Amino acid sequence: MMLIGTLGFVVVLFIGWFYRHQVLLKDRAHLMREAIRNQEFTFRLPVKGLFFGERALQEALNETGRDIGRLLARNEVESWQRLTRVLTHEIMNATTPIASISQAYLEHPAIAGTVYEEGIRAIHDTSRGLALFVDSYRKLAELQEPVIGEVDLNDFMEGIRVLYPDLEWHLSIPLSATMCTDQNMLRQVLINLIRNACEAGATTVDVRWEKGLWVSNNGAPIPVAIEREIFIPFFTTKRTGSGVGLSLSRQMMVRQGGDLCLAERPVPGYQVTFIISCVG
């Protein structure tokens, strides 16, 4: 009887554990379904406590989510590049003759000193200013081809750190950590992120390696309402911002097979975390 009672107790425990495990798997499925529905492909659900088959499946789903995110980012970047190329071409076609004709009128002796000169000069200056404005954004569609090489991340980050001596830096990068990337592009991306952090009031920056560079800061958080818009070209919340920095940074990483994204949740202790991934 004692043996039967013990076996019964073990069976009950097993059924309870099995039921709880299935509930956890169901919760995981719900979280992934919601992430995909909201186009949050950077989800990384933990594999601890799973059987080896379930662990392999979860790791595959995590990696698939990252791959989908990269593909969407690449398509988005290419779409913005095509749109920017078309818009700059059309605007330049419209403004160039206006600037030329107005300049010719300003140089005409019949216009100098008349009531028409001020109006024509305003037209000329506006058209020239618009042309310069558009020309400065051509870089969004005319990025150079990346030159991929192996970058020692500790030496690289030391070179970035000395540019901002007033910040408190926390670097957690293994001594042997390297990244296959275009070093000049990666430097520009890091500088853009750090500059934005400083403008948001950050005093501390944390950079760590977790299958990519996780760059965090304690500046003002990015409002949830605009998280999806920060990589859109020309989008900015700053009075003097151009809205190019983050978009250009992402394009630089996507161009070399990587990505730049905002982490779903910042690293504990910080307000904002960006993840830089690359080809290796």
Summary of the structure (lengths in Angstrom):
residues: 280
radius of gyration: 26.8
end to end distance: 61.6
largest distance: 118.2
contacts: 765
relative contact order: 0.10
helix: 56%
strand: 12%
